[in-house]
Amino acid sequence: MAWVGFVLCLCGGLGAIVKGRRGALTWWEREVYHMTARSNVRFGIFYLALAGLFALALAGLPLPAVPLLAAAVVAGILYVSSFARGAGDE
């Protein structure tokens, strides 16, 4: 589980940072969810911090991988729902 969480958080964090650096927001992101490019970067940093926790779990620290993975999945669902809703409209 720690490997899955590490890869998921690493990819999600880097993807969010790249999206934030591009700065191109959809109408749903801007008007409905009031997101900014900075919001994407902040989420990316949060996800990279979770990836760091997974890395510590992989290194042998007694961190529970399943609750960390649950937190990562919930955070990912909340983040993706902020721009996925409008993806079909644009």
DSSP file (Angstrom, degrees, kcal/mol; ACC not computed):
  #  RESIDUE AA STRUCTURE BP1 BP2  ACC     N-H-->O    O-->H-N    N-H-->O    O-->H-N    TCO  KAPPA ALPHA  PHI   PSI    X-CA   Y-CA   Z-CA
    1    1 A M     >        0   0    0      0, 0.0     4,-2.6     0, 0.0     5,-0.2   0.000 360.0 360.0 360.0 -34.3    0.0    0.0    0.0
    2    2 A A  H  >  +     0   0    0      1,-0.2     4,-2.5     2,-0.2     5,-0.2   0.892 360.0  49.7 -65.4 -38.3    2.9    2.4    0.7
    3    3 A W  H  > S+     0   0    0      2,-0.2     4,-2.5     1,-0.2     5,-0.3   0.926 111.1  49.0 -65.3 -43.2    4.2    2.0   -2.8
    4    4 A V  H  > S+     0   0    0      1,-0.2     4,-2.6     2,-0.2    -2,-0.2   0.935 113.8  46.3 -61.2 -46.6    0.8    2.7   -4.3
    5    5 A G  H  X S+     0   0    0     -4,-2.6     4,-2.7     2,-0.2     5,-0.3   0.889 111.3  52.2 -63.5 -40.1    0.3    5.8   -2.2
    6    6 A F  H  X S+     0   0    0     -4,-2.5     4,-2.4    -5,-0.2    -2,-0.2   0.943 113.7  42.1 -62.3 -48.4    3.8    7.0   -2.9
    7    7 A V  H  X S+     0   0    0     -4,-2.5     4,-2.6     2,-0.2     5,-0.3   0.919 115.4  50.4 -66.1 -43.7    3.4    6.8   -6.7
    8    8 A L  H  X S+     0   0    0     -4,-2.6     4,-2.6    -5,-0.3     5,-0.2   0.935 115.0  42.5 -59.7 -47.7   -0.2    8.2   -6.6
    9    9 A C  H  X S+     0   0    0     -4,-2.7     4,-2.7     2,-0.2     5,-0.2   0.872 113.4  52.0 -70.0 -37.0    0.9   11.2   -4.5
   10   10 A L  H  X S+     0   0    0     -4,-2.4     4,-2.2    -5,-0.3     5,-0.2   0.947 115.1  41.0 -64.6 -47.6    4.0   11.8   -6.4
   11   11 A C  H  X S+     0   0    0     -4,-2.6     4,-2.4    -5,-0.2    -2,-0.2   0.921 117.5  48.3 -66.3 -43.7    2.2   11.9   -9.8
   12   12 A G  H  X S+     0   0    0     -4,-2.6     4,-2.3    -5,-0.3    -2,-0.2   0.904 112.8  48.0 -63.7 -41.9   -0.8   13.8   -8.4
   13   13 A G  H  X S+     0   0    0     -4,-2.7     4,-2.1     2,-0.2    -2,-0.2   0.929 114.0  44.9 -65.9 -45.9    1.5   16.4   -6.7
   14   14 A L  H  X S+     0   0    0     -4,-2.2     4,-2.4    -5,-0.2    -2,-0.2   0.896 113.4  51.6 -65.6 -39.3    3.6   17.0   -9.8
   15   15 A G  H  X S+     0   0    0     -4,-2.4     4,-2.4    -5,-0.2    -2,-0.2   0.897 110.0  48.7 -63.3 -40.7    0.5   17.1  -12.0
   16   16 A A  H  X S+     0   0    0     -4,-2.3     4,-2.4     2,-0.2    -1,-0.2   0.884 111.2  49.9 -67.6 -38.2   -1.1   19.7   -9.8
   17   17 A I  H  X S+     0   0    0     -4,-2.1     4,-2.2     2,-0.2    -2,-0.2   0.917 111.3  48.6 -66.8 -42.2    2.0   21.9   -9.7
   18   18 A V  H  X S+     0   0    0     -4,-2.4     4,-1.8     2,-0.2    -2,-0.2   0.921 112.1  49.5 -62.4 -43.0    2.3   21.7  -13.5
   19   19 A K  H  X S+     0   0    0     -4,-2.4     4,-1.5     1,-0.2     5,-0.3   0.895 111.5  49.4 -62.8 -39.6   -1.4   22.6  -13.8
   20   20 A G  H  < S+     0   0    0     -4,-2.4    -1,-0.2     1,-0.2    -2,-0.2   0.858 109.1  51.6 -68.1 -35.1   -0.9   25.5  -11.4
   21   21 A R  H  < S+     0   0    0     -4,-2.2    -1,-0.2     1,-0.2    -2,-0.2   0.815 105.0  56.5 -72.0 -29.9    2.1   26.8  -13.3
   22   22 A R  H  < S-     0   0    0     -4,-1.8    -1,-0.2    -5,-0.2    -2,-0.2   0.890  89.1-158.0 -67.4 -38.1    0.2   26.8  -16.6
   23   23 A G     <  +     0   0    0     -4,-1.5     2,-0.9     1,-0.2    14,-0.1   0.397  42.1 136.1  79.0  -4.0   -2.4   29.0  -15.1
   24   24 A A        -     0   0    0     -5,-0.3     2,-0.3    13,-0.1    -1,-0.2  -0.690  32.5-176.7 -82.1 108.7   -5.1   28.1  -17.6
   25   25 A L        -     0   0    0     -2,-0.9     2,-0.1    -3,-0.1    12,-0.0  -0.807  21.2-125.5-107.4 147.3   -8.3   27.6  -15.5
   26   26 A T     >  -     0   0    0     -2,-0.3     4,-2.3     1,-0.1     5,-0.2  -0.349  31.3-105.0 -79.7 168.7  -11.6   26.4  -16.7
   27   27 A W  H  >>S+     0   0    0      1,-0.2     4,-3.0     2,-0.2     5,-0.7   0.903 122.0  53.6 -60.3 -41.3  -14.8   28.4  -16.1
   28   28 A W  I  >>S+     0   0    0      1,-0.2     5,-2.4     2,-0.2     4,-1.0   0.907 108.9  48.7 -62.0 -42.3  -15.8   25.9  -13.4
   29   29 A E  I  45S+     0   0    0      3,-0.2     6,-3.4     4,-0.1    -1,-0.2   0.935 120.2  36.4 -62.2 -46.4  -12.5   26.3  -11.6
   30   30 A R  I  <5S+     0   0    0     -4,-2.3     4,-0.2     4,-0.2    -2,-0.2   0.959 129.3  25.7 -72.7 -53.2  -12.7   30.1  -11.6
   31   31 A E  I  <5S+     0   0    0     -4,-3.0    -3,-0.2    -5,-0.2    -2,-0.1   0.858 129.8  31.0 -88.9 -38.4  -16.4   30.9  -11.2
   32   32 A V  I  <<S+     0   0    0     -4,-1.0    -3,-0.2    -5,-0.7    -4,-0.1   0.920 132.6  26.0 -89.2 -48.5  -17.9   27.9   -9.3
   33   33 A Y  S   <S-     0   0    0     -5,-2.4    -3,-0.2    49,-0.2    -4,-0.1   0.483  92.8-135.3 -97.8  -2.8  -15.0   26.6   -7.2
   34   34 A H        +     0   0    0     -6,-0.3    -4,-0.2    -4,-0.2     2,-0.2   0.861  45.8 161.3  51.9  42.6  -13.1   29.9   -6.9
   35   35 A M        -     0   0    0     -6,-3.4     2,-0.3    -7,-0.2    -1,-0.2  -0.575  20.7-166.8 -89.1 155.9   -9.8   28.2   -7.6
   36   36 A T     >  -     0   0    0     -2,-0.2     4,-1.4     1,-0.0     3,-0.3  -0.792  41.8 -97.5-128.3 174.7   -6.7   30.0   -8.7
   37   37 A A  H  > S+     0   0    0     -2,-0.3     4,-1.8     1,-0.2     5,-0.1   0.867 126.4  58.3 -61.2 -34.1   -3.4   28.8  -10.1
   38   38 A R  H  > S+     0   0    0      1,-0.2     4,-2.6     2,-0.2    -1,-0.2   0.846  98.4  58.9 -64.4 -34.1   -2.1   29.1   -6.5
   39   39 A S  H  > S+     0   0    0     -3,-0.3     4,-2.2     1,-0.2    -1,-0.2   0.910 105.6  49.3 -60.5 -42.3   -4.8   26.7   -5.3
   40   40 A N  H  X S+     0   0    0     -4,-1.4     4,-2.3     2,-0.2    -2,-0.2   0.917 111.2  48.6 -63.4 -43.2   -3.4   24.0   -7.7
   41   41 A V  H  X S+     0   0    0     -4,-1.8     4,-2.4     2,-0.2    -2,-0.2   0.905 110.1  52.0 -64.9 -40.9    0.2   24.6   -6.5
   42   42 A R  H  X S+     0   0    0     -4,-2.6     4,-2.3     1,-0.2    -1,-0.2   0.913 109.7  48.8 -62.3 -42.1   -0.9   24.4   -2.9
   43   43 A F  H  X S+     0   0    0     -4,-2.2     4,-2.7     1,-0.2    -1,-0.2   0.916 109.7  53.2 -62.7 -41.3   -2.6   21.1   -3.5
   44   44 A G  H  X S+     0   0    0     -4,-2.3     4,-2.3     1,-0.2    -2,-0.2   0.899 108.8  48.7 -60.2 -41.2    0.5   19.8   -5.3
   45   45 A I  H  X S+     0   0    0     -4,-2.4     4,-2.1     2,-0.2    -1,-0.2   0.908 110.9  50.9 -65.3 -41.5    2.6   20.7   -2.3
   46   46 A F  H  X S+     0   0    0     -4,-2.3     4,-2.0     1,-0.2    -2,-0.2   0.930 111.5  47.6 -59.9 -45.4    0.1   18.9    0.0
   47   47 A Y  H  X S+     0   0    0     -4,-2.7     4,-2.1     1,-0.2    -2,-0.2   0.876 110.1  51.8 -66.4 -36.9    0.3   15.8   -2.2
   48   48 A L  H  X S+     0   0    0     -4,-2.3     4,-1.9     2,-0.2    -1,-0.2   0.854 107.2  53.8 -67.6 -32.9    4.1   15.9   -2.3
   49   49 A A  H  X S+     0   0    0     -4,-2.1     4,-1.8     2,-0.2    -2,-0.2   0.903 108.2  49.5 -65.4 -40.4    4.1   16.1    1.5
   50   50 A L  H  X S+     0   0    0     -4,-2.0     4,-2.3     2,-0.2    -2,-0.2   0.889 107.5  54.6 -63.1 -38.2    1.9   13.0    1.6
   51   51 A A  H  X S+     0   0    0     -4,-2.1     4,-2.3     1,-0.2    -2,-0.2   0.887 105.6  53.6 -61.3 -37.8    4.3   11.3   -0.8
   52   52 A G  H  X S+     0   0    0     -4,-1.9     4,-2.1     2,-0.2    -1,-0.2   0.888 106.8  50.9 -63.2 -39.4    7.1   12.1    1.7
   53   53 A L  H  X S+     0   0    0     -4,-1.8     4,-2.0     2,-0.2    -2,-0.2   0.903 110.0  49.7 -64.6 -39.8    5.1   10.4    4.4
   54   54 A F  H  X S+     0   0    0     -4,-2.3     4,-2.3     2,-0.2    -2,-0.2   0.889 108.5  53.5 -64.6 -37.8    4.7    7.4    2.2
   55   55 A A  H  X S+     0   0    0     -4,-2.3     4,-1.6     2,-0.2    -2,-0.2   0.896 107.8  50.6 -63.2 -39.6    8.5    7.5    1.6
   56   56 A L  H  <>S+     0   0    0     -4,-2.1     5,-2.1     2,-0.2     4,-0.4   0.887 109.3  51.1 -64.5 -37.9    9.1    7.5    5.3
   57   57 A A  H ><5S+     0   0    0     -4,-2.0     3,-0.9     1,-0.2    -2,-0.2   0.889 109.7  50.1 -64.5 -38.6    6.7    4.5    5.7
   58   58 A L  H 3<5S+     0   0    0     -4,-2.3    -1,-0.2     1,-0.2    -2,-0.2   0.815 104.4  59.4 -67.6 -29.5    8.7    2.7    2.9
   59   59 A A  T 3<5S-     0   0    0     -4,-1.6    -1,-0.2    -5,-0.2    -2,-0.2   0.560 129.0 -93.7 -77.6  -7.9   11.9    3.5    4.8
   60   60 A G  T < 5S+     0   0    0     -3,-0.9    -3,-0.2    -4,-0.4    -2,-0.1   0.401  76.5 140.9 114.7  -3.5   10.7    1.6    7.8
   61   61 A L      < -     0   0    0     -5,-2.1     2,-2.6     1,-0.1    -1,-0.3  -0.486  63.6-111.3 -69.1 143.1    9.0    4.2   10.1
   62   62 A P        +     0   0    0      0, 0.0    -1,-0.1     0, 0.0    -5,-0.1  -0.362  63.5 145.9 -78.3  66.3    5.8    2.8   11.6
   63   63 A L        -     0   0    0     -2,-2.6     2,-0.6   -10,-0.1    -3,-0.1  -0.865  55.1-115.2-100.4 136.1    3.4    5.0    9.7
   64   64 A P     >  -     0   0    0      0, 0.0     4,-1.3     0, 0.0     5,-0.1  -0.589  26.0-166.7 -74.4 115.3    0.0    3.4    8.8
   65   65 A A  H  > S+     0   0    0     -2,-0.6     4,-2.5     1,-0.2     5,-0.2   0.863  79.4  58.0 -72.5 -36.7   -0.1    3.2    5.0
   66   66 A V  H  > S+     0   0    0      2,-0.2     4,-2.4     1,-0.2    -1,-0.2   0.934 107.8  44.4 -67.0 -46.4   -3.9    2.5    4.7
   67   67 A P  H  > S+     0   0    0      0, 0.0     4,-2.3     0, 0.0    -1,-0.2   0.888 114.5  51.2 -64.0 -35.2   -5.1    5.6    6.5
   68   68 A L  H  X S+     0   0    0     -4,-1.3     4,-2.2     2,-0.2    -2,-0.2   0.908 110.2  49.1 -64.0 -40.3   -2.6    7.7    4.6
   69   69 A L  H  X S+     0   0    0     -4,-2.5     4,-2.4     2,-0.2    -1,-0.2   0.889 109.3  52.3 -66.0 -38.6   -3.8    6.2    1.3
   70   70 A A  H  X S+     0   0    0     -4,-2.4     4,-2.5     2,-0.2     5,-0.2   0.920 109.9  48.6 -62.5 -43.0   -7.4    7.0    2.3
   71   71 A A  H  X S+     0   0    0     -4,-2.3     4,-2.4     1,-0.2    -2,-0.2   0.895 111.6  50.3 -63.3 -39.6   -6.5   10.6    3.0
   72   72 A A  H  X S+     0   0    0     -4,-2.2     4,-2.3     2,-0.2    -2,-0.2   0.902 111.2  47.9 -65.2 -41.3   -4.7   10.8   -0.4
   73   73 A V  H  X S+     0   0    0     -4,-2.4     4,-2.5     2,-0.2    -2,-0.2   0.924 112.8  47.5 -67.5 -44.3   -7.7    9.3   -2.2
   74   74 A V  H  X S+     0   0    0     -4,-2.5     4,-2.3     2,-0.2    -2,-0.2   0.931 113.5  48.0 -62.6 -44.8  -10.2   11.7   -0.6
   75   75 A A  H  X S+     0   0    0     -4,-2.4     4,-2.2     1,-0.2    -1,-0.2   0.899 111.9  50.9 -62.3 -39.9   -8.0   14.7   -1.2
   76   76 A G  H  X S+     0   0    0     -4,-2.3     4,-2.9     2,-0.2     5,-0.3   0.898 108.9  50.2 -64.5 -41.0   -7.6   13.6   -4.8
   77   77 A I  H  X S+     0   0    0     -4,-2.5     4,-2.2     1,-0.2    -2,-0.2   0.925 111.9  48.1 -63.8 -44.0  -11.3   13.2   -5.3
   78   78 A L  H  X S+     0   0    0     -4,-2.3     4,-0.6     2,-0.2    -2,-0.2   0.897 115.2  45.6 -63.2 -39.7  -12.0   16.7   -3.9
   79   79 A Y  H >< S+     0   0    0     -4,-2.2     3,-1.1    -5,-0.2     4,-0.4   0.952 114.4  45.6 -69.4 -49.6   -9.3   18.1   -6.1
   80   80 A V  H >X S+     0   0    0     -4,-2.9     4,-2.4     1,-0.3     3,-1.3   0.858 106.7  59.8 -65.0 -35.0  -10.3   16.4   -9.4
   81   81 A S  H 3X S+     0   0    0     -4,-2.2     4,-0.7    -5,-0.3    -1,-0.3   0.733  93.0  69.3 -66.3 -18.9  -13.9   17.2   -8.8
   82   82 A S  H << S+     0   0    0     -3,-1.1    -1,-0.3    -4,-0.6   -49,-0.2   0.739 119.7  13.6 -72.9 -21.4  -13.1   20.9   -8.9
   83   83 A F  H <4 S+     0   0    0     -3,-1.3     4,-0.3    -4,-0.4    -2,-0.2   0.535 112.2  74.3-127.8 -11.2  -12.2   20.8  -12.6
   84   84 A A  H >X S+     0   0    0     -4,-2.4     3,-0.9     1,-0.2     4,-0.5   0.826  88.1  64.9 -72.6 -30.2  -13.6   17.6  -13.9
   85   85 A R  T 3< S+     0   0    0     -4,-0.7     3,-0.4     1,-0.3    -1,-0.2   0.890 108.0  39.1 -60.5 -39.6  -17.2   18.8  -13.8
   86   86 A G  T >> S+     0   0    0     -3,-0.2     4,-1.0     1,-0.2     3,-0.7   0.456  89.1  94.5 -90.7   0.0  -16.5   21.5  -16.4
   87   87 A A  T <4 S+     0   0    0     -3,-0.9     3,-0.3    -4,-0.3    -1,-0.2   0.848  86.8  47.9 -63.1 -34.0  -14.3   19.4  -18.6
   88   88 A G  T 3< S+     0   0    0     -4,-0.5    -1,-0.3    -3,-0.4    -2,-0.1   0.705 106.9  57.7 -78.6 -18.8  -17.1   18.3  -20.9
   89   89 A D  T <4        0   0    0     -3,-0.7    -1,-0.2    -4,-0.2    -2,-0.2   0.697 360.0 360.0 -84.7 -19.6  -18.5   21.8  -21.3
   90   90 A E     <        0   0    0     -4,-1.0    -1,-0.2    -3,-0.3    -2,-0.2   0.445 360.0 360.0-108.2 360.0  -15.3   23.4  -22.7
